[in-house]
Amino acid sequence: MNDAEIVPSPLRRRLENDPWARTLGIEFLDVRRGHCRLRLQLRSHMVNFQGYPHGGVIVTSEAVLVAEAHEVKQGRRAGFYQMSVATEDGRAVARAHAVAHRPTS
């Protein structure tokens, strides 16, 4: 990993200590500038009354999910990202594109 990819330790600690990520049991497998890979053991209490994952949780009960996000482009006021979620054995579950606006200071 080169210096450009390193996420500063204070920021990495903030990410890994996020209350919601800790509550869900999210594991941070790979975190570097412009890239993140996470793992989540999906549990039955994470699904709604129809049996689908509630909110941001995807797939069926008791599955292991791996999410990965890549920065496509970082501009002055917005960042563009591609995300994917798959089961641990590589079966595609979801794909998303996002724009994150940077606050003006």
C-alpha positions as CSV (number, residue, x, y, z in Angstrom):
1,M,0.0,0.0,0.0
2,N,1.5,3.4,-1.0
3,D,1.2,6.6,1.1
4,A,-1.6,7.9,-1.2
5,E,-3.8,4.9,-0.2
6,I,-3.3,5.1,3.6
7,V,-6.3,6.2,5.6
8,P,-5.1,8.2,8.6
9,S,-5.4,6.2,11.9
10,P,-7.9,8.6,13.6
11,L,-10.2,8.4,10.6
12,R,-9.9,4.6,10.4
13,R,-10.7,4.4,14.2
14,R,-13.8,6.6,13.7
15,L,-15.0,4.4,10.9
16,E,-14.4,1.1,12.8
17,N,-16.0,2.5,15.9
18,D,-19.2,3.8,14.2
19,P,-22.0,2.8,16.5
20,W,-24.2,1.5,13.7
21,A,-21.4,-0.6,12.2
22,R,-20.6,-2.0,15.6
23,T,-24.2,-2.8,16.4
24,L,-24.6,-4.7,13.1
25,G,-21.2,-6.5,13.6
26,I,-19.7,-5.1,10.4
27,E,-16.1,-6.2,9.9
28,F,-13.7,-3.8,8.0
29,L,-11.7,-6.1,5.7
30,D,-9.9,-3.4,3.6
31,V,-10.0,0.3,4.1
32,R,-7.9,2.7,2.0
33,R,-8.4,5.9,0.2
34,G,-11.0,5.5,-2.5
35,H,-11.8,1.8,-1.5
36,C,-13.5,-0.1,1.2
37,R,-14.4,-3.8,1.7
38,L,-16.8,-4.8,4.5
39,R,-18.2,-8.1,5.8
40,L,-21.6,-8.7,7.5
41,Q,-23.1,-11.8,9.0
42,L,-26.8,-11.3,8.2
43,R,-29.0,-12.5,11.1
44,S,-32.7,-13.2,11.3
45,H,-33.4,-10.1,13.3
46,M,-32.2,-8.0,10.4
47,V,-35.2,-8.9,8.2
48,N,-38.6,-7.3,8.0
49,F,-42.0,-9.0,8.3
50,Q,-41.9,-10.2,4.7
51,G,-38.5,-11.9,5.2
52,Y,-36.5,-9.3,3.3
53,P,-33.5,-7.5,4.9
54,H,-34.6,-4.3,6.6
55,G,-33.2,-1.0,5.3
56,G,-29.6,-1.2,4.3
57,V,-29.2,-4.9,5.0
58,I,-29.5,-7.2,2.0
59,V,-30.3,-10.9,1.2
60,T,-31.8,-13.6,3.3
61,S,-31.3,-14.6,7.0
62,E,-28.0,-16.1,8.1
63,A,-26.1,-15.2,4.9
64,V,-22.6,-13.7,5.0
65,L,-22.4,-10.5,2.9
66,V,-19.4,-8.8,1.5
67,A,-19.7,-5.1,0.4
68,E,-17.2,-3.3,-1.6
69,A,-17.0,0.4,-2.7
70,H,-14.7,2.1,-5.1
71,E,-14.2,5.8,-5.8
72,V,-14.8,6.5,-9.5
73,K,-14.0,10.2,-9.4
74,Q,-13.4,12.8,-6.7
75,G,-14.2,16.3,-7.6
76,R,-14.0,19.5,-5.6
77,R,-17.6,19.4,-4.4
78,A,-18.6,15.7,-5.0
79,G,-17.3,12.2,-5.0
80,F,-18.7,9.5,-7.3
81,Y,-18.7,5.8,-6.1
82,Q,-19.7,2.3,-7.2
83,M,-20.7,-0.2,-4.7
84,S,-21.5,-3.9,-4.8
85,V,-22.7,-6.5,-2.4
86,A,-22.2,-10.3,-2.8
87,T,-22.5,-13.4,-0.8
88,E,-19.2,-14.7,0.6
89,D,-19.1,-17.3,-2.2
90,G,-19.3,-14.5,-4.8
91,R,-23.0,-14.5,-5.8
92,A,-24.0,-10.9,-6.7
93,V,-26.7,-9.5,-4.6
94,A,-26.8,-5.7,-5.2
95,R,-25.0,-3.0,-7.1
96,A,-25.3,0.8,-6.5
97,H,-23.9,4.1,-7.7
98,A,-23.7,7.1,-5.4
99,V,-22.8,10.7,-5.3
100,A,-21.5,12.1,-2.0
101,H,-21.5,15.9,-1.8
102,R,-18.6,17.5,0.1
103,P,-19.5,20.3,2.5
104,T,-18.3,23.8,1.6
105,S,-16.1,25.5,4.1
